[in-house]
Amino acid sequence: MSLPILPRRTALFGLAAAALPIGASAQTGTGTGDWPNRPIRWVNPGPAGGAGDVISRFIADRLQGRLGQPVVVDNRPGAGTNIGMTQVARAAPDGYTVGLATIAANAANKWLYRNMPFDPEKDFAAVGLIALVPNIVVIPPTVPARTLQEFITWARAQNRPINFGSVGAGSSQHLAGSQFQVITGVPLQHLPYTNSGQMNSDLMEGRLDMLFQSISAVTQMAQAGRMRPIAVSGTGRVAAFPDLPTMQQQGVDITSTGWFGLCTPAGVPEPILARLDEELQGIVRDASLAERLSASGAIPRPMGRAEFTKFMAEESAKWRVVIEAVGASVD
């Protein structure tokens, strides 16, 4: 039987605190005063079990050991990550709320949503990039294509829009599909899902024609032959499917990936941001974490505050062009 939300969080805080070494709660960083002296809330704006949740827990587990306080992941999915990141934007700028920055909330959504509840440039302070997350292109086994170019030929012969699913508007999967349509000219029909499992089922049963999906979400099904992988995004092949060519290697110049980083509400004191940046850099550069991230389909990519801020601005500008080209919008 599941516990009510409040008692469960209380229990998590207590368990995490009990696991800390004696005296750990007194640890502080240079210039941060007594911060942190209580648990830190890490908001993941995506669903439980998704790539963002997995990465959040990998990092939060290590961050609490470095800070000497529990870092508790709080999944707040919905509205293409806007629900969770609105909570981050409106939280007190005291260093006790952080958020998982994503391609959706921090780059694409401002061009998709007519009424954004926050300004991604003004309402957040960047901490650092954690990882890039390539998408894998999968199709139903019933589609007679073995390569990306064979699929494009098949798709053009259907005389209808090709159905593809994603975990929501602004997600890396949605944006990859939009970019695919712009580059290849294949008309696509975007079908957003709130349940990744249902989306995978619909593909395997032929109700969807293709997916740009996170690798960890489909690895077992693809390896079992229930769906067919035909390409990966990004600039290189991935460990889970070492023989699978990239989209670029198959003549479609898409190298963009999803990504995850860390941010805080705007206005968090500089010493706290500097401490978070330092600790995050140390975590992401650790070889043992790199192995775990790679196994989940992610590519570790440490990047400090200034570089990450520039990176997000460049991503926003890039996806604005794609979104306006396909005329995508929400509400």
HUTATA-V91344 format. One record per residue. RES is the residue in three letters. PHI is phi in radians with two decimals (NA if undefined). BURIAL is + if it has 24 or more other C-alpha atoms within 12 Angstrom, else -. D_LAST is the distance of its C-alpha to the last C-alpha in Angstrom with 1 decimal. Layout:
RES,PHI,BURIAL,D_LAST
RES,PHI,BURIAL,D_LAST
This chain:
MET,NA,-,37.6
SER,-1.30,-,34.8
LEU,-1.43,-,35.3
PRO,-1.03,-,33.1
ILE,-1.01,-,30.7
LEU,-1.13,-,32.7
PRO,-1.08,-,36.1
ARG,-1.13,-,34.9
ARG,-1.09,-,33.7
THR,-1.05,-,36.9
ALA,-1.12,-,38.8
LEU,-1.09,+,37.1
PHE,-1.02,+,38.0
GLY,-1.13,-,41.5
LEU,-1.09,-,42.0
ALA,-1.13,+,40.7
ALA,-1.15,+,42.9
ALA,-1.14,-,45.9
ALA,-1.40,-,45.6
LEU,-1.36,+,46.0
PRO,-1.10,-,49.4
ILE,-1.02,-,51.5
GLY,1.55,-,50.7
ALA,-1.12,-,47.4
SER,-1.16,+,45.5
ALA,-1.59,-,47.6
GLN,-1.17,-,46.5
THR,-2.45,-,44.9
GLY,-1.75,+,44.1
THR,-1.02,-,45.8
GLY,1.42,-,44.4
THR,-1.82,-,41.9
GLY,1.07,-,44.2
ASP,-1.73,-,43.9
TRP,-1.38,+,40.4
PRO,-1.62,+,39.5
ASN,-2.12,+,41.4
ARG,-2.74,+,38.9
PRO,-1.06,+,36.3
ILE,-1.90,+,33.2
ARG,-1.65,+,29.8
TRP,-1.89,+,28.0
VAL,-1.56,+,24.2
ASN,-1.76,+,22.9
PRO,-1.41,+,19.1
GLY,-1.91,+,19.5
PRO,-1.32,+,21.1
ALA,-1.08,+,24.9
GLY,1.53,-,26.9
GLY,-1.35,+,24.5
ALA,-1.04,+,25.8
GLY,-1.13,+,24.5
ASP,-1.17,+,26.3
VAL,-1.06,+,29.4
ILE,-1.16,+,29.6
SER,-0.98,+,28.8
ARG,-1.25,+,31.8
PHE,-0.99,+,34.0
ILE,-1.32,+,33.6
ALA,-1.04,+,33.6
ASP,-1.05,+,36.8
ARG,-1.41,+,38.5
LEU,-1.15,+,37.2
GLN,-1.17,+,38.5
GLY,-1.18,+,41.9
ARG,-1.40,+,41.9
LEU,-1.61,+,40.7
GLY,1.37,+,42.8
GLN,-2.46,+,40.1
PRO,-1.04,+,37.7
VAL,-2.08,+,34.3
VAL,-1.86,+,32.2
VAL,-1.35,+,29.0
ASP,-2.14,+,26.3
ASN,-1.34,+,23.4
ARG,-2.30,+,20.1
PRO,-1.36,+,17.5
GLY,2.26,+,13.9
ALA,0.92,+,10.3
GLY,1.07,+,11.7
THR,1.44,+,14.6
ASN,-1.20,+,12.9
ILE,-1.12,+,14.6
GLY,-1.13,+,18.0
MET,-1.31,+,18.0
THR,-1.12,+,17.0
GLN,-1.13,+,20.2
VAL,-1.16,+,22.1
ALA,-1.04,+,21.0
ARG,-1.65,+,22.2
ALA,-1.29,+,25.3
ALA,-1.08,-,28.7
PRO,-1.42,+,29.8
ASP,-2.01,+,32.9
GLY,1.53,+,32.7
TYR,-1.78,+,32.1
THR,-2.33,+,28.5
VAL,-2.23,+,27.4
GLY,-2.37,+,24.3
LEU,-1.46,+,23.8
ALA,-1.28,+,22.3
THR,-2.37,+,20.3
ILE,-1.06,+,19.1
ALA,-1.27,+,15.4
ALA,-1.14,+,15.6
ASN,-1.80,+,18.3
ALA,-2.51,+,17.7
ALA,-1.68,+,14.6
ASN,-1.08,+,11.5
LYS,-1.10,+,12.1
TRP,-1.69,+,11.7
LEU,-1.72,+,8.5
TYR,-1.68,+,6.4
ARG,-1.24,-,6.5
ASN,-2.21,-,7.9
MET,-1.46,+,10.2
PRO,-1.41,+,12.7
PHE,-2.69,+,15.5
ASP,-1.85,+,17.1
PRO,-1.10,+,18.4
GLU,-1.44,+,21.4
LYS,-1.67,-,22.5
ASP,-1.71,+,21.7
PHE,-2.26,+,23.5
ALA,-2.00,+,27.0
ALA,-1.24,+,27.6
VAL,-1.92,+,30.4
GLY,3.04,+,30.6
LEU,-1.43,+,29.5
ILE,-1.86,+,30.6
ALA,-2.75,+,30.1
LEU,-1.67,+,28.5
VAL,-2.27,+,27.3
PRO,-1.10,+,27.7
ASN,-1.75,+,26.0
ILE,-1.88,+,28.2
VAL,-1.62,+,27.5
VAL,-2.18,+,28.6
ILE,-2.33,+,29.0
PRO,-1.16,+,30.6
PRO,-1.09,+,34.4
THR,-1.35,-,34.5
VAL,-1.36,+,33.1
PRO,-1.42,-,36.2
ALA,-2.42,+,35.3
ARG,-2.02,+,36.9
THR,-2.30,+,35.6
LEU,-1.13,+,32.4
GLN,-1.16,+,34.0
GLU,-1.13,-,35.1
PHE,-1.15,+,31.6
ILE,-1.06,+,30.4
THR,-1.08,-,33.2
TRP,-1.09,+,32.4
ALA,-1.08,+,28.7
ARG,-1.17,-,29.7
ALA,-1.49,-,32.0
GLN,-1.44,-,29.5
ASN,0.98,-,28.3
ARG,-2.80,-,24.8
PRO,-1.12,-,21.7
ILE,-1.54,+,22.6
ASN,-1.37,+,20.5
PHE,-2.37,+,19.8
GLY,-1.89,+,18.3
SER,-2.65,+,17.1
VAL,-1.45,+,16.6
GLY,2.55,+,12.9
ALA,-1.03,+,10.7
GLY,1.57,+,12.7
SER,-1.19,+,15.8
SER,-1.09,+,19.0
GLN,-1.17,+,19.2
HIS,-1.09,+,15.9
LEU,-1.17,+,17.1
ALA,-1.11,+,20.5
GLY,-1.12,+,19.5
SER,-1.10,+,17.7
GLN,-1.16,+,20.9
PHE,-1.05,+,23.0
GLN,-1.13,+,21.5
VAL,-1.11,+,22.2
ILE,-1.32,-,25.7
THR,-1.64,+,26.9
GLY,1.39,-,25.2
VAL,-1.30,+,24.7
PRO,-1.23,+,21.6
LEU,-2.07,+,19.4
GLN,-1.97,+,16.9
HIS,-1.46,+,14.7
LEU,-2.12,+,14.7
PRO,-1.36,+,13.4
TYR,-2.13,+,15.8
THR,-1.75,+,16.4
ASN,-2.19,-,20.1
SER,-1.12,+,21.8
GLY,-1.10,-,24.9
GLN,-1.15,-,23.4
MET,-1.09,+,21.9
ASN,-1.10,+,25.4
SER,-1.10,+,27.0
ASP,-1.12,+,24.9
LEU,-1.19,+,26.0
MET,-1.11,+,29.6
GLU,-1.63,-,29.6
GLY,1.48,+,28.3
ARG,-1.40,-,25.0
LEU,-2.04,+,23.4
ASP,-1.58,+,25.2
MET,-2.85,+,24.7
LEU,-2.38,+,23.3
PHE,-1.78,+,23.0
GLN,-2.24,+,24.0
SER,-1.15,+,25.6
ILE,-1.07,+,29.3
SER,-1.12,+,30.2
ALA,-1.36,+,27.9
VAL,-2.28,+,29.7
THR,-0.94,+,33.2
GLN,-1.13,-,35.2
MET,-1.19,-,33.7
ALA,-1.20,+,34.1
GLN,-1.18,-,37.6
ALA,-1.50,-,38.4
GLY,1.47,-,37.5
ARG,-1.42,+,34.7
MET,-2.55,+,32.3
ARG,-1.96,+,33.4
PRO,-1.36,+,32.6
ILE,-2.18,+,32.9
ALA,-3.02,+,31.8
VAL,-2.22,+,30.5
SER,-1.45,+,28.5
GLY,1.60,+,30.1
THR,-1.68,+,33.4
GLY,-2.60,+,35.8
ARG,-1.23,+,36.5
VAL,-2.02,+,35.8
ALA,-1.08,-,38.4
ALA,-1.19,+,37.1
PHE,-2.37,+,37.4
PRO,-1.11,-,39.9
ASP,-1.63,-,40.7
LEU,-1.57,+,37.1
PRO,-1.19,+,36.6
THR,-1.32,+,33.6
MET,-1.11,+,31.3
GLN,-1.11,-,33.0
GLN,-1.13,-,36.4
GLN,-1.84,-,35.3
GLY,1.56,-,34.4
VAL,-2.04,+,30.6
ASP,-1.39,-,30.2
ILE,-2.06,+,27.5
THR,-2.07,+,28.8
SER,-1.25,+,25.7
THR,-2.38,+,25.2
GLY,-1.27,+,23.1
TRP,-2.71,+,24.6
PHE,-2.35,+,25.1
GLY,-2.48,+,26.6
LEU,-2.15,+,27.3
CYS,-2.49,+,26.2
THR,-2.30,+,26.8
PRO,-1.07,+,25.4
ALA,-1.06,+,26.5
GLY,1.70,+,30.0
VAL,-1.12,+,31.7
PRO,-0.97,-,35.4
GLU,-0.95,-,36.6
PRO,-1.06,-,39.2
ILE,-1.22,+,36.8
LEU,-1.07,+,34.5
ALA,-1.12,+,37.6
ARG,-1.15,+,38.8
LEU,-1.06,+,35.5
ASP,-1.03,+,35.5
GLU,-1.05,+,39.2
GLU,-1.21,+,38.8
LEU,-1.11,+,35.7
GLN,-1.02,+,37.6
GLY,-1.11,+,40.5
ILE,-1.19,+,38.6
VAL,-1.19,+,36.7
ARG,-1.45,+,40.0
ASP,-1.28,-,41.9
ALA,-1.12,-,43.1
SER,-1.18,-,42.7
LEU,-1.22,+,39.0
ALA,-0.99,+,38.6
GLU,-1.11,-,40.1
ARG,-1.20,-,37.8
LEU,-1.12,+,34.7
SER,-1.08,+,36.1
ALA,-1.14,+,36.7
SER,-1.58,+,33.1
GLY,1.63,+,32.0
ALA,-1.81,+,31.2
ILE,-2.09,+,33.1
PRO,-1.00,+,34.3
ARG,-2.57,+,33.6
PRO,-1.11,+,34.8
MET,-2.71,+,33.6
GLY,-1.33,+,34.3
ARG,-1.06,+,32.2
ALA,-1.13,-,32.8
GLU,-1.18,-,32.3
PHE,-1.17,+,29.2
THR,-1.06,+,27.7
LYS,-1.13,-,28.5
PHE,-1.02,+,27.2
MET,-1.14,+,23.7
ALA,-1.12,-,23.7
GLU,-1.17,-,24.9
GLU,-1.10,+,22.3
SER,-1.06,+,19.4
ALA,-1.13,-,21.1
LYS,-1.12,-,21.7
TRP,-1.32,+,18.2
ARG,-1.04,+,16.8
VAL,-1.06,-,19.2
VAL,-1.16,+,18.2
ILE,-1.11,+,14.4
GLU,-1.21,-,15.1
ALA,-1.16,-,17.8
VAL,-1.68,+,15.8
GLY,1.22,-,12.8
ALA,-1.29,+,10.4
SER,-2.78,+,6.8
VAL,-2.24,-,3.8
ASP,0.89,-,0.0
